[in-house]
Amino acid sequence: MSFQAPQGDLSVLAGSANPQLADAIARELGLTLTPTETHTFSDGNVMVRVLENVRGRDCYIIQGVHHPVNENFMELLFWIDALKRASAQSVTAVIPYFSYAKGDKKDEPRVSIRARVCADAIQEAGADRCLMMDLHSPQIQGFFQIPVDHLYGRYVLAAHIRSLEIPDLVICSPDVGFAKGASAFAKLLGVPVVIGNKERTDHTESAEVLEVIGEVKDRNVVIVDDFTISGGTLISMAELLIARGAKEVYAAVSHAAMTPSTGGKLEKSPIKKLFTSDTIEPLPVDSCSKLEVVSVAPVFAAAIRSIHERTSVSMLFDE
């Protein structure tokens, strides 16, 4: 049975970055994906085309900005433009992982605030709204002049962890910067939280974990963060936790933006399991036995349904 609302037809479209997640979201909504085509010419130019009439429809284009980041971002802009030129009633950019969110400030001389540049480009392309999950810095919503709905992956990750019934559980933030997110995670599970002290001195994507604030001896610990790339912070934190007497160490991140070498590092690390979502495709599940993926398609589908019906998205996360 297809999903309908008084506002008119709802179209969900998949860019090339998240085809599996887009299909899962459409199925949650009782829809089939609106057919699309992406073609890359021999010189590297990309053409996108909507293969069905979307005039007057509320369109949701699902296209993450993960590796290859710049290609995926440009494709997102082309999709927005194509839908506006096809007379869509509204265009919502559904960006499961917005990697340029890390460029949220001018903390060094003569650098670009990359997230702001991207926000300007998305708006100029014609997007009416954005739907994102676990921005590295939530204040990035203020870079946009259009509505931005911010979703949280911790709800599905926490539910999955709760189902495992891990005893003597403690949630750990790898640094002070994610302490608020870790506290919210711990609140969902009804367990204590501890905080690591991390120092980053350059742009090599490595960090030194100096100490952990809180008691972890004889406890099972889940390290939580918004994303991981090299796995360095998670692994260093896990090693420190084991040294401080923790029994088993797990990790949970919303976005596993893993490099080809990350899986091998995780396999050799003290981390028993890394729980993550399906915001990034593809994930190296075949080469990393410790990776456990939990789908966030129901969360995105619920948010899209809420936006389309003009109801409150924030009520989906009422704690």
N, C-alpha and C positions, 0 to 999 in steps of 0.2 A: 504494500500500500504506500503510495507516494505521499510525501509531506507537502502540505499546502498551507498557505496563510492568506489572510485577506489583503495583504499588501501586494500580492501578485506572484508571479513565478519566481522560484529560487533556482539559481544555477550555481553549481559548484564545478570549478575547472581546475585541472592539474597542470602546473608547469613541469618542467623536466627534473626539478630538484627533489620533489616529494611525491612521486606517483603512487606509491603504496599507501602512504598516510592519507593522501587525498581520496583514494578509493575507499579506504576504511571509514573516513569521515562521511563520504556520500552514502555508504551503506547504513551508517548509524542514523542518517536522516531519511532513509528510505528512498534515496535517489540514485540515479546513475549519473556518472560524470558527463558533463557536456563535452562532446568530442572536440579535441584540439589537435594541432599539428605544430611541431617545432622542427625547423630545418636549419642545419649549419652548412653554409657554403664552403667551398674549398679555401677561400681566403679568410675564413674565421667569422664572417658575418653571420648573424643569426636572424632568422625570420620566424615569427609566430603567427598563427592563424586560428581563429575560432571557426569550427566547421559546422556551426548551427546558429540559427537566428537567436540573438539575445536581446533584441530591441524591447525596451521596457522592463527587463528583468533585473532583479537584485543579484549581482554576480559576486562570487567569492573565489578569487584566484589564489590557489595554495602554492606558494613558491618560497622555500626557505633560502636564506643567504648563508649557506655553508660552502665548503670546498666543492668545486672551484668558485670561490667567493665572488669575484668580479663578473664572471660569466653568468652566474645565477642572479646577481643583482641587476645586470643589464637586461636579462630576460624578463625579470619582474617588471621593470619599467616598460618594456615593449608590450607585455600582456595588459598592463593598465591602460596604455594608450590604445591598443587594439580594441579593448572593450568599450572605452569611451567613444571611439570613432564608430563602433557598431551600435551606438545609441542605447547602451545599457542604462537602466534607471539609476543604478548606483554600483560602484565598484569598491569592494573591500579587499585590501591586500592582506592575505592571511600568511604571516611570516613565522613559521614555527621556531626557527632559530635565526636571529638577527645578529650575525657575528660582529658587524661594525659597531654594535653597542659598546664594545670595549673602548672605542675611541670617543669617550664622552666628555673630555675636558682638555684644556690646554695646560698641561702640567710641565711642559718644557718649552724653551724658546723656539719659535719658528716651526711649530707643528700645526697640522690641521686638526680641527675638531670633526673627525670623520663621520660620526653619527649624525651631526647636524647637517653636513653636506648631503648625506643619504636621505635624511628626512625631507630636506628641501626638494630633492630630486623626485621622491615618491609623490609629494604633493603636486609638483609642477607637471608630472606625468598625468595627473588627473584622479588619483585615488580619493575617495570620499571618506574612508575610514581604514584603520589598520587594526589587525588582530594578531597579537604576539604572545609568546610564552617566555617567562622568566628572563626578562631583560637584565643584562649585567648591572645596569644602573637604572632603576625605575624612573628617575627624574628625566630620562630621555623622552618620556611622553611629552614633556614640556617643550621639546624641540619642534613638535608638530603643531600646526594650526588646525588640524583635523582631529576628530576623536580617535583615541588609541585605547583599545581594550587589552588589558594586561592579564594574562592567565598564569596560573601557577601549577607546575608539575608536581609539587610536593604532595598534593592530595592523592594522586594515583600511586606515587612512589610510597607514601606512608601507608596507604591501604595494603599495598603488596607486602611491605615489611611486616605489618601487623599480622597478616595471614600466615607468616612464617613462625610466629610465636617464639621469637628469639628471647631467651630469658636474660635477666640482669642487663637490660639494654640501656645504653647511654648514647645520645646524639652528640657529635663533635663537629664544630666549625673549624676549618683549617686556619682561619684568621679572624681578626676582629671585624673585618669588612663584611663578612657573611654571618656575623653573630645574630643579627635580627632574623635572617632567614632560617638559621639553625634553631633558634628559639621557637619560631612558628612551627617548624618541623617537629620539634620535641613536644610541643603542646598538643599536636594532633595525636601523638602516640602516648602522651601522658608519662613521659620519662624525663630524666635530668639532661642537662646540656653542659658540655665543656668546650673550651675555646683554645685553639692553637695560636701561637705567636709566629707569624710568617714574615720573612723579610725578602723583598725582591729588589735587586740592585741594578738590573739591566733589562734588555728586551729579548733575552735568550729563551724565554718561556720556562725558565727554571726558577725555583724559589727554595730558600733555606728555612726549614721549620725549626725554630729555636727552642720552644718549650710548649707545654700544654697546661692550661689553667683549669684545675678541677681534678677530681678523683676518678681514675679509670681502673685501678687495681682490681683484678678478679671480676671485671665487667666485660660484656660484649659491646663493642662500639661500632656505630655507623657514622662514617665521615660523610658530611653532606656539603654540596657546593652547587653552583648554578651550571658550571661546565668544566670539562677537562679537555686538554689538548695532548700534552705529552704524558700526562699521568704523574708527573714529577712531584707535585704538591701532595697528591693523595698518597703516593707511595712513601714519601718522606714522613708524612704524618702517621701512616700505618706503622712504620718502623719505630717511630718514637713511642707510639701507644703500646706496642708490644714490649718495648724496653721499660715502660712504666707499669707493666704488669697486667695489661689487658689480655683477656683470654682469646677472643676472636675479633677480627676487624673486617668490617664490610665498608662499602662506599656507595653513595647514591648521588647521581648528578642528573639534572634535567637534560643536558645536552652533552653527548659524547662526541666532540669534534676531534676524534682521535687521528693521529698520524699513523702511517704504516708500521712504525716501530712500537707504538704504545701497547698493542696487544701482547707482544713478547715480554715487555717490561712488567705488565700486570701479571702474566703467568708466573713470573719468578718472584713476585712481591708477596708480602704477608697478607694482602687483601684476599679474603675468601671469595667474595662475590662483589661485582660492580653492577648495581642496579641503575638502569637509565631508561629514557623514553625513546620513542621512535621519531623524534623531531628531525633527525639527521639520517639521510640515506646515501649510500648503503652503510651499514654497521658491520664491523669485522667479526660477526658472531661465529663464523666457521673457524677462524684462526685464534679465537680467544674464548676458552671454555668458561672463563670467569664472568663473562658478560651476560647479563640477564635483562631482557628488554620488556618493558611494560608499555602498552599502547596508551597514548593520550588522545586517540581519535574520539572517544566519548566526550572528553572535555571540550575539544574544539567544536564538535557537533552541537553540544549543548549551548555553547556560546553563539554559534551561528544561528541556531534556532531562536535564541533569546534576542539577538540583534534584529532578526527578520520579523519577529513578532512585536518588536518595540517594547521589550520587557528588560528588567535590570540584569545585566551580566554579573554585577558584583554579588548579587544574591546567590549565585552559584557557589560562592566561596564564603558563605556565612559561617563563621566559627562560633 
